[in-house]
């Protein structure tokens, strides 16, 4: 039996997904574990978490050696627990006995610097690292969007616009969009500089990514490697937010549609050209990322289209959620639960073959 460990910042995170994965993992010869990296004990090389018991389809809390194959599902923030877990994972990645099924991507700023120099540069919105409120220049950019460099799911994203009344700041909360108007630049600067002390932020020109009904929308594509280590587009789904919202966030009540069903009724001109552009992005992106960073297993790509038909890469994520694809295409659920363990089985097999080849080579040379 191979040991396959899934890591998250809490044992309550993605429970349904992890449980389904564990059921399929057992059939592929894996013992499945779920643990939080901060429980790692450096002297015993053990962690505390849960072990999947296939006989009872349940989990047993236990302490166990770090599994030899790991799947990182940790979503980091700027808190001390995230930093601790991140440091431990970085250390585990250096251990020769441990294989990660994907190595993850750096923060949004490092990612931007690679993408803006790549063949996909035309699809990347101009982005600035925001270090002081004085950088917000409304003569050159108005309105702007700012977002944390380590953010996910639209958390901490702000829309900022200069108007006659003052400086308007809007952000989406789960229940509603919250607005505040600063009457002068000094109070705005004080607010923004306080925000920048807590987290690092990026700034971009605001892109009008709404449909004719003024609903924000974006396209989420999920790419994964198959058992031949070839990248495949699993599917594309569309998130449409509530009217007046800044982004199409699921936690803020966005609706989900299958891409083809939505695309058929959109008023965009040159639809075949837009599809061609998307295909180009999905073809080029994995190799650009893997040539600059470490090997990956999956990528979530968020794409926006402005009313004039311009296509933009809004975000690239190495730990994508599955809700959009599973909701739009329920028949793909089983495939998505199986994918990480199938790929882990391929890596385990590759490793075993390499060891066998080394052993044969050693015997032949001695």
QUIGI-V40841 format. One record per residue. RES is the residue in one letter. PSI is psi in radians with two decimals (NA if undefined). BURIAL is 1 if it has 24 or more other ideal C-beta (glycine too) atoms within 12 Angstrom, else 0. Layout:
# QUIGI-V40841
res: {RES:RES}
psi: {PSI:PSI}
burial: {BURIAL:BURIAL}
This chain:
# QUIGI-V40841
res: {X:X:X:X:X:X:X:X:X:X:X:X:X:X:X:X:X:X:X:X:X:X:X:X:X:X:X:X:X:X:X:X:X:X:X:X:X:X:X:X:X:X:X:X:X:X:X:X:X:X:X:X:X:X:X:X:X:X:X:X:X:X:X:X:X:X:X:X:X:X:X:X:X:X:X:X:X:X:X:X:X:X:X:X:X:X:X:X:X:X:X:X:X:X:X:X:X:X:X:X:X:X:X:X:X:X:X:X:X:X:X:X:X:X:X:X:X:X:X:X:X:X:X:X:X:X:X:X:X:X:X:X:X:X:X:X:X:X:X:X:X:X:X:X:X:X:X:X:X:X:X:X:X:X:X:X:X:X:X:X:X:X:X:X:X:X:X:X:X:X:X:X:X:X:X:X:X:X:X:X:X:X:X:X:X:X:X:X:X:X:X:X:X:X:X:X:X:X:X:X:X:X:X:X:X:X:X:X:X:X:X:X:X:X:X:X:X:X:X:X:X:X:X:X:X:X:X:X:X:X:X:X:X:X:X:X:X:X:X:X:X:X:X:X:X:X:X:X:X:X:X:X:X:X:X:X:X:X:X:X:X:X:X:X:X:X:X:X:X:X:X:X:X:X:X:X:X:X:X:X:X:X:X:X:X:X:X:X:X:X:X:X:X:X:X:X:X:X:X:X:X:X:X:X:X:X:X:X:X:X:X:X:X:X:X:X:X:X:X:X:X:X:X:X:X:X:X:X:X:X:X:X:X:X:X:X:X:X:X:X:X:X:X:X:X:X:X:X:X:X:X:X:X:X:X:X:X:X:X:X:X:X:X:X:X:X}
psi: {2.31:2.60:2.20:2.09:2.38:2.21:2.38:2.93:-0.21:2.55:-0.08:-0.02:2.31:0.68:-0.75:-0.81:-0.82:-0.67:-0.77:-0.69:-0.73:-0.69:-0.78:-0.55:-0.69:-0.72:-0.41:0.21:0.40:2.50:2.17:2.39:2.63:2.18:2.88:2.22:-0.54:-0.17:0.02:2.32:1.94:-0.47:-0.65:-0.19:0.67:2.83:2.84:2.41:-2.43:2.50:2.35:2.27:1.83:-0.54:-0.70:0.02:0.79:3.03:2.45:2.20:2.28:3.02:2.40:2.76:2.64:2.17:2.67:-0.39:2.27:2.53:1.97:1.96:0.60:2.23:1.82:2.59:-2.77:0.18:2.89:-0.59:-0.74:-0.79:-0.73:-0.84:-0.72:-0.77:-0.70:-0.75:-0.70:-0.68:-0.75:-0.58:-0.40:-0.10:2.18:-0.35:-0.13:2.38:2.23:2.39:-0.29:2.52:-0.02:2.99:2.76:-2.93:2.99:-0.53:-0.81:-0.67:-0.77:-0.76:-0.56:-0.82:-0.58:-0.29:0.09:-3.12:-0.21:0.20:-0.61:-0.34:0.08:2.09:2.48:2.34:2.48:2.52:2.08:1.97:-0.25:2.61:-0.44:-0.32:-0.33:1.80:1.84:-0.22:-0.63:-0.58:2.06:2.07:2.99:2.82:2.36:2.50:2.59:2.52:-0.33:0.26:2.81:2.77:0.47:0.10:2.37:0.24:2.34:2.47:2.24:2.27:2.38:2.22:-3.12:-0.62:-0.39:-2.56:2.03:2.28:2.22:2.53:2.59:2.16:2.97:-0.83:-0.60:3.01:2.25:2.34:2.59:2.39:2.18:2.18:-0.39:2.86:-0.58:-0.79:-0.59:-0.83:-0.71:-0.79:-0.83:-0.70:-0.58:-0.72:-0.73:-0.36:-0.53:-0.63:2.74:2.41:2.70:2.69:2.39:2.70:2.47:2.25:2.26:1.52:0.98:2.74:-3.02:-0.39:0.21:0.51:2.24:2.53:2.73:2.92:2.23:2.12:2.42:2.13:2.40:2.74:2.46:-3.02:-0.12:0.17:0.49:2.41:2.32:2.47:1.99:-0.88:3.00:2.35:2.87:2.29:2.21:2.07:3.09:2.61:2.33:-0.19:2.84:-0.76:2.88:1.18:2.32:-0.67:-0.30:0.34:0.39:2.64:2.71:2.39:2.65:2.47:-0.90:-0.69:-0.75:-0.76:-0.57:-0.57:0.12:2.61:0.16:2.46:2.90:0.85:-0.68:-0.57:-0.71:-0.76:-0.70:-0.72:-0.73:-0.78:-0.67:-0.76:-0.85:-0.48:-0.75:-0.61:-0.86:-0.76:-0.62:-0.79:-0.79:-0.42:-0.45:-0.56:-2.74:3.04:2.53:2.87:-0.60:2.72:2.34:2.26:2.18:2.22:2.38:2.64:2.17:2.84:-0.47:0.06:0.16:2.40:2.36:2.43:2.01:-0.63:2.60:2.24:2.27:-0.03:1.11:2.58:2.94:0.01:-0.74:-0.86:-0.74:-0.58:-0.76:-0.51:1.30:-0.49:-0.21:-0.08:-0.87:-0.74:-0.71:-0.60:-0.64:-0.53:-0.85:-0.68:-0.56:-0.73:-0.63:-0.68:-0.68:-0.76:-0.69:-0.70:-0.77:-0.76:-0.75:-0.73:-0.69:-0.73:-0.71:-0.75:-0.69:-0.70:-0.75:-0.77:-0.72:-0.77:-0.69:-0.45:0.01:NA}
burial: {0:1:1:1:1:1:1:1:1:0:1:0:1:1:0:0:1:1:1:1:1:1:1:1:1:1:0:1:0:1:1:1:1:1:1:1:1:1:1:1:0:0:0:0:0:0:1:1:1:1:1:1:0:0:0:0:0:0:1:0:0:0:0:1:0:1:1:1:1:1:1:1:1:1:1:1:1:0:0:0:0:1:0:0:1:1:0:1:1:0:0:1:1:0:0:0:0:1:1:1:1:1:1:1:1:1:1:1:1:0:1:1:0:1:1:0:0:1:0:1:0:0:1:1:1:0:1:1:0:1:0:0:1:0:0:1:0:0:0:0:1:0:1:1:1:1:1:1:1:1:1:1:1:1:0:1:1:1:1:1:1:1:0:0:0:0:1:1:1:1:1:1:0:0:0:0:1:0:0:0:0:1:0:0:0:0:0:1:0:0:1:1:0:0:1:1:0:0:1:1:1:1:1:1:1:1:1:0:1:1:1:0:0:0:1:1:1:1:1:1:1:1:1:1:1:0:0:0:0:0:1:1:1:1:1:1:1:1:1:1:1:1:0:0:1:1:1:1:1:1:0:1:1:1:1:1:1:1:1:0:0:1:0:0:0:1:0:1:0:0:0:0:0:1:1:0:1:1:0:0:1:1:0:1:1:1:0:1:1:1:0:1:1:0:1:1:1:1:1:1:1:1:1:1:1:1:0:0:0:0:1:1:1:1:1:1:1:1:1:1:1:1:1:1:1:1:1:1:1:0:0:1:0:0:1:1:1:1:1:1:1:1:1:1:1:1:1:1:0:0:0:0:0:0:0:0:0:0:0:0:0:0:0:0:0:0}
